[in-house]
Amino acid sequence: MKAVGKPLRAVAGSIRSRARQGDDGGFRQYVVYLAFVSILAVFALFLWDDGFLSTSNLLNIGRQAAPIAVMAVGMAFALASAEIDLSVGSTVALSSLVAAVVVGDHGFLAGAAAAVATGVVVGLFNGLITVKVRIPSFLVTLGTLGIISGIARNVNNLQSMPIRDDTFSALFGAGSLGPVSSLVVWTIIVFALGHFALHHLRWGRHVLATGANRESANASGLNTDRIRVSALVASATAAAFAGVLLAGRLAIGRHDLGENDLLTVIAAVVIGGTSLFGGRASIAGAVTGAVIMAMLNNGLILMGLEVADQLIARGVIIILAVALSMRAPQES
């Protein structure tokens, strides 16, 4: 037993060392912040006369970034565990419709709770199929993307569902705390919870360890199947809450809310320092990456560029981010 125990302890120590890295990656952990400052400075210089730095425009960037940032926090845990969730956009849409239906009959708290519960169910489905049937999460969530999109389209026959509860709208998107939008307040809360979970809970360390080396994590006694499921649940739950925020801001539930946000979310997470291949994550970087993406969209619009040009810019950013992510393990 002693002969077996020593290697297991050594493996566990190695995993904890990898897990503690989390946001620590030398210079690369600062790249996202340098990118933020650089992009802000460029747009401030070239769009000074267009009001890029005006208070109203900066607040608008914050509102645009909020749902992406919330989704990015959840996606960071999925990627950190070496999984991925491609169904986040459709989950946003379905949760907004669930919120619209339940709010009308049972009030704002029940509506928000039902929408978030929808995300939990989606995450459990994704996770259990991934670990029990042993299908890669890429393929599982690609399939659920279509399934959930179809369900969302059938909820109200492609018609938007209005939300007439003023309390729901004020609390989850349209209201503010002083000059700060409630969207930004909720984003700060989600960021704080994600950061705490990653750095101060054993679960966060186990997610990183599972993504870094699943075989070693299993050898050290971790239930990696359960951890992978929980990471996918975290991603879907965050997406569902983003749907609540969008429903609150727009006062509607709609079948296509969030459907175009998947690439933006992945870009935000990866440029923020989370590895596409597991074992490394940064919650602060993911949120900063979401702000960068919102700032890019806002700046490109003010510059008069078309949607096609914005898509090109977003694609270039994703390619660069993936290239940096692939180089990271060789440099650490």
C-alpha positions as CSV (number, residue, x, y, z in Angstrom):
1,M,0.0,0.0,0.0
2,K,2.9,2.4,0.8
3,A,4.4,1.6,-2.5
4,V,1.2,2.6,-4.3
5,G,0.5,5.5,-2.0
6,K,3.7,7.4,-2.8
7,P,3.2,7.6,-6.6
8,L,-0.4,8.6,-6.0
9,R,0.6,11.4,-3.7
10,A,3.2,12.5,-6.3
11,V,0.6,12.5,-9.0
12,A,-1.8,14.4,-6.8
13,G,1.0,16.9,-6.0
14,S,1.7,17.4,-9.7
15,I,-2.0,18.0,-10.4
16,R,-2.3,20.5,-7.6
17,S,0.7,22.3,-9.0
18,R,-0.9,22.5,-12.5
19,A,-4.2,23.5,-11.0
20,R,-2.6,26.3,-8.9
21,Q,-1.3,27.8,-12.2
22,G,-4.9,28.8,-13.1
23,D,-4.3,32.4,-14.2
24,D,-0.6,32.2,-13.8
25,G,1.1,32.0,-17.2
26,G,4.0,34.4,-17.1
27,F,3.7,37.2,-19.6
28,R,0.7,35.7,-21.5
29,Q,-1.6,36.4,-18.5
30,Y,-1.2,40.1,-19.2
31,V,-1.7,39.9,-23.0
32,V,-5.5,40.4,-22.8
33,Y,-5.1,43.5,-20.6
34,L,-2.5,44.9,-22.9
35,A,-4.8,44.2,-25.8
36,F,-7.6,46.0,-24.0
37,V,-5.5,49.1,-23.4
38,S,-4.2,49.1,-26.9
39,I,-7.6,48.8,-28.6
40,L,-9.1,51.4,-26.2
41,A,-6.3,53.8,-27.1
42,V,-6.6,53.2,-30.9
43,F,-10.4,53.7,-30.9
44,A,-10.1,56.7,-28.6
45,L,-7.6,58.3,-31.0
46,F,-9.5,57.6,-34.2
47,L,-13.0,58.0,-32.9
48,W,-12.6,60.9,-30.6
49,D,-15.0,63.1,-32.6
50,D,-17.5,60.3,-32.8
51,G,-17.9,60.1,-29.1
52,F,-16.2,56.8,-28.4
53,L,-15.1,57.9,-25.0
54,S,-18.4,59.5,-24.1
55,T,-20.1,58.3,-20.9
56,S,-23.1,57.1,-22.8
57,N,-21.1,55.1,-25.3
58,L,-18.9,53.5,-22.6
59,L,-22.0,52.5,-20.7
60,N,-23.4,51.1,-23.9
61,I,-20.3,49.0,-24.3
62,G,-20.7,47.7,-20.8
63,R,-24.3,46.7,-21.5
64,Q,-23.3,44.9,-24.7
65,A,-20.5,43.1,-23.0
66,A,-22.5,41.9,-20.0
67,P,-24.3,38.8,-21.5
68,I,-21.2,37.8,-23.3
69,A,-19.1,38.1,-20.1
70,V,-21.6,36.0,-18.2
71,M,-21.5,33.2,-20.9
72,A,-17.7,33.5,-21.0
73,V,-17.4,32.8,-17.3
74,G,-19.3,29.5,-17.7
75,M,-17.5,28.6,-20.9
76,A,-14.1,29.1,-19.1
77,F,-15.0,26.2,-16.8
78,A,-16.0,24.0,-19.7
79,L,-12.8,24.7,-21.6
80,A,-10.7,24.3,-18.5
81,S,-12.0,20.8,-18.0
82,A,-11.0,20.0,-21.7
83,E,-14.7,20.1,-22.8
84,I,-16.6,22.6,-24.9
85,D,-20.2,23.8,-25.0
86,L,-21.4,24.8,-28.5
87,S,-25.1,25.0,-27.3
88,V,-24.7,28.2,-25.3
89,G,-26.4,30.4,-27.9
90,S,-29.5,28.2,-28.2
91,T,-29.7,27.8,-24.4
92,V,-29.8,31.6,-24.2
93,A,-32.8,31.7,-26.5
94,L,-34.7,28.9,-24.8
95,S,-34.1,30.3,-21.3
96,S,-35.4,33.7,-22.4
97,L,-38.6,32.1,-23.7
98,V,-39.0,30.1,-20.5
99,A,-38.6,33.3,-18.5
100,A,-41.2,35.0,-20.6
101,V,-43.7,32.2,-20.1
102,V,-43.2,31.8,-16.4
103,V,-43.0,35.4,-15.5
104,G,-46.4,36.1,-16.9
105,D,-48.0,33.4,-14.7
106,H,-45.9,33.2,-11.6
107,G,-43.9,36.4,-11.2
108,F,-40.4,37.6,-11.8
109,L,-38.5,35.4,-9.3
110,A,-40.2,32.2,-10.6
111,G,-39.4,33.2,-14.1
112,A,-35.7,33.8,-13.5
113,A,-35.5,30.5,-11.5
114,A,-37.2,28.5,-14.2
115,A,-34.9,30.0,-16.9
116,V,-31.8,29.1,-14.9
117,A,-33.1,25.6,-14.1
118,T,-33.5,25.2,-17.9
119,G,-29.7,25.7,-18.2
120,V,-29.0,23.2,-15.4
121,V,-31.1,20.6,-17.3
122,V,-29.3,21.3,-20.6
123,G,-25.9,21.1,-18.9
124,L,-26.8,17.8,-17.2
125,F,-27.9,16.4,-20.5
126,N,-24.8,17.5,-22.3
127,G,-22.5,16.3,-19.5
128,L,-24.2,12.9,-19.0
129,I,-24.2,12.0,-22.7
130,T,-20.6,13.1,-23.0
131,V,-19.3,11.0,-20.1
132,K,-21.7,8.0,-20.1
133,V,-22.0,7.5,-23.9
134,R,-18.4,8.6,-24.4
135,I,-19.2,11.0,-27.2
136,P,-16.9,14.1,-27.4
137,S,-18.7,17.2,-26.0
138,F,-18.0,19.0,-29.3
139,L,-20.4,16.6,-31.0
140,V,-22.9,16.3,-28.2
141,T,-23.3,20.0,-27.8
142,L,-23.4,20.5,-31.6
143,G,-26.4,18.1,-31.6
144,T,-28.1,19.8,-28.6
145,L,-27.6,23.2,-30.3
146,G,-29.9,22.0,-33.0
147,I,-32.3,20.3,-30.6
148,I,-32.7,23.3,-28.3
149,S,-33.0,25.7,-31.3
150,G,-35.8,23.6,-32.6
151,I,-37.6,23.5,-29.2
152,A,-37.2,27.3,-28.9
153,R,-38.7,27.8,-32.3
154,N,-41.7,25.7,-31.4
155,V,-42.4,27.4,-28.1
156,N,-44.3,30.3,-29.7
157,N,-44.2,29.5,-33.4
158,L,-41.2,31.8,-34.1
159,Q,-43.1,34.7,-32.4
160,S,-41.5,36.9,-29.7
161,M,-43.0,36.7,-26.3
162,P,-43.3,40.1,-24.5
163,I,-42.5,40.4,-20.8
164,R,-44.7,42.9,-19.1
165,D,-43.3,42.6,-15.6
166,D,-41.5,45.9,-14.8
167,T,-39.8,44.4,-11.8
168,F,-38.2,41.6,-13.9
169,S,-37.0,44.1,-16.5
170,A,-35.6,46.5,-14.0
171,L,-33.9,43.8,-11.9
172,F,-32.4,41.8,-14.8
173,G,-31.4,44.3,-17.5
174,A,-33.3,47.5,-18.0
175,G,-32.8,49.0,-14.6
176,S,-29.7,50.5,-13.0
177,L,-27.9,51.1,-9.7
178,G,-27.1,54.8,-9.9
179,P,-25.4,55.3,-13.3
180,V,-24.4,51.6,-13.5
181,S,-26.7,49.3,-15.5
182,S,-28.1,46.2,-13.7
183,L,-26.5,44.2,-16.4
184,V,-23.1,45.3,-15.3
185,V,-24.0,44.7,-11.6
186,W,-25.0,41.1,-12.4
187,T,-21.8,40.6,-14.5
188,I,-19.7,41.7,-11.5
189,I,-21.6,39.2,-9.3
190,V,-21.1,36.4,-11.8
191,F,-17.4,37.3,-12.2
192,A,-16.9,37.2,-8.4
193,L,-18.6,33.8,-8.1
194,G,-16.6,32.4,-10.9
195,H,-13.3,33.7,-9.6
196,F,-14.1,32.4,-6.1
197,A,-15.0,29.0,-7.5
198,L,-11.8,28.7,-9.6
199,H,-9.4,29.9,-6.9
200,H,-10.9,29.1,-3.5
201,L,-12.9,25.9,-4.0
202,R,-11.5,22.5,-4.4
203,W,-13.9,22.0,-7.3
204,G,-12.2,24.7,-9.3
205,R,-8.8,23.1,-8.7
206,H,-10.3,19.7,-9.7
207,V,-11.6,21.2,-13.0
208,L,-8.2,22.5,-13.9
209,A,-6.6,19.2,-12.9
210,T,-9.1,17.2,-15.0
211,G,-8.4,19.4,-18.0
212,A,-4.7,19.3,-17.6
213,N,-4.4,15.5,-17.4
214,R,-7.5,13.3,-17.0
215,E,-5.6,10.1,-16.5
216,S,-3.4,11.5,-13.7
217,A,-6.5,13.1,-12.1
218,N,-8.2,9.7,-12.1
219,A,-5.1,8.1,-10.7
220,S,-5.2,10.6,-7.8
221,G,-8.7,9.6,-6.9
222,L,-10.7,12.4,-8.6
223,N,-14.1,11.6,-10.1
224,T,-13.3,13.2,-13.4
225,D,-16.6,12.2,-15.0
226,R,-18.5,14.1,-12.3
227,I,-16.2,17.1,-12.7
228,R,-16.7,17.2,-16.4
229,V,-20.4,17.0,-16.1
230,S,-20.4,19.8,-13.5
231,A,-18.2,22.0,-15.8
232,L,-20.7,21.6,-18.6
233,V,-23.6,22.4,-16.2
234,A,-21.8,25.6,-15.1
235,S,-21.5,26.6,-18.8
236,A,-25.1,26.0,-19.6
237,T,-26.3,27.6,-16.4
238,A,-24.3,30.7,-17.1
239,A,-25.8,30.8,-20.6
240,A,-29.3,30.5,-19.3
241,F,-28.7,33.4,-16.9
242,A,-27.4,35.4,-19.8
243,G,-30.7,34.7,-21.4
244,V,-32.5,36.1,-18.4
245,L,-30.4,39.3,-18.7
246,L,-31.2,39.7,-22.4
247,A,-34.9,39.0,-21.8
248,G,-34.8,41.6,-19.0
249,R,-33.0,44.2,-21.1
250,L,-35.3,43.7,-24.2
251,A,-38.5,42.8,-22.3
252,I,-39.0,39.8,-24.6
253,G,-38.3,36.2,-25.0
254,R,-37.2,35.3,-28.5
255,H,-36.1,32.1,-30.3
256,D,-33.0,33.7,-31.8
257,L,-31.6,35.6,-28.8
258,G,-27.9,34.7,-28.4
259,E,-27.7,32.5,-31.4
260,N,-24.9,34.5,-33.0
261,D,-22.9,34.9,-29.8
262,L,-21.0,31.5,-29.8
263,L,-18.0,32.7,-31.7
264,T,-17.8,35.9,-29.6
265,V,-17.9,33.9,-26.4
266,I,-15.2,31.5,-27.4
267,A,-13.0,34.4,-28.6
268,A,-13.5,36.2,-25.4
269,V,-12.6,33.2,-23.3
270,V,-9.5,32.2,-25.3
271,I,-8.0,35.6,-25.7
272,G,-8.6,36.0,-22.0
273,G,-6.1,33.2,-21.3
274,T,-8.2,30.0,-21.0
275,S,-6.7,27.1,-22.9
276,L,-8.8,25.4,-25.6
277,F,-7.2,22.2,-24.5
278,G,-7.9,22.3,-20.8
279,G,-5.9,22.8,-17.6
280,R,-5.7,26.6,-17.7
281,A,-8.4,29.2,-17.1
282,S,-8.8,32.9,-16.3
283,I,-12.1,34.3,-15.2
284,A,-10.8,37.9,-15.1
285,G,-9.4,37.3,-18.6
286,A,-12.7,35.9,-19.9
287,V,-14.6,39.0,-18.7
288,T,-11.9,41.3,-20.1
289,G,-12.1,39.4,-23.4
290,A,-15.8,40.0,-23.5
291,V,-15.3,43.7,-23.0
292,I,-12.7,43.7,-25.8
293,M,-15.2,42.0,-28.2
294,A,-17.9,44.5,-27.3
295,M,-15.5,47.3,-27.7
296,L,-14.4,46.0,-31.1
297,N,-18.0,45.7,-32.3
298,N,-18.8,49.2,-31.0
299,G,-15.7,50.8,-32.5
300,L,-16.1,49.1,-35.9
301,I,-19.7,50.3,-36.0
302,L,-18.7,53.8,-35.2
303,M,-16.1,53.6,-38.0
304,G,-18.9,52.7,-40.4
305,L,-17.8,49.2,-41.2
306,E,-20.4,46.6,-42.3
307,V,-21.3,43.5,-40.4
308,A,-19.2,41.4,-42.8
309,D,-16.1,43.4,-41.8
310,Q,-16.9,42.8,-38.1
311,L,-17.1,39.1,-38.7
312,I,-13.8,39.1,-40.5
313,A,-12.2,40.9,-37.6
314,R,-13.7,38.5,-35.1
315,G,-12.4,35.5,-37.1
316,V,-8.9,36.9,-37.2
317,I,-9.0,37.4,-33.4
318,I,-10.1,33.8,-32.9
319,I,-7.3,32.5,-35.1
320,L,-4.7,34.5,-33.2
321,A,-6.1,33.5,-29.9
322,V,-6.1,29.8,-30.8
323,A,-2.5,30.1,-32.0
324,L,-1.4,31.7,-28.7
325,S,-3.3,29.0,-26.8
326,M,-1.5,26.2,-28.8
327,R,1.9,27.7,-28.1
328,A,1.2,28.2,-24.4
329,P,1.9,24.6,-23.2
330,Q,5.2,24.6,-24.9
331,E,6.3,27.8,-23.2
332,S,5.1,27.0,-19.7
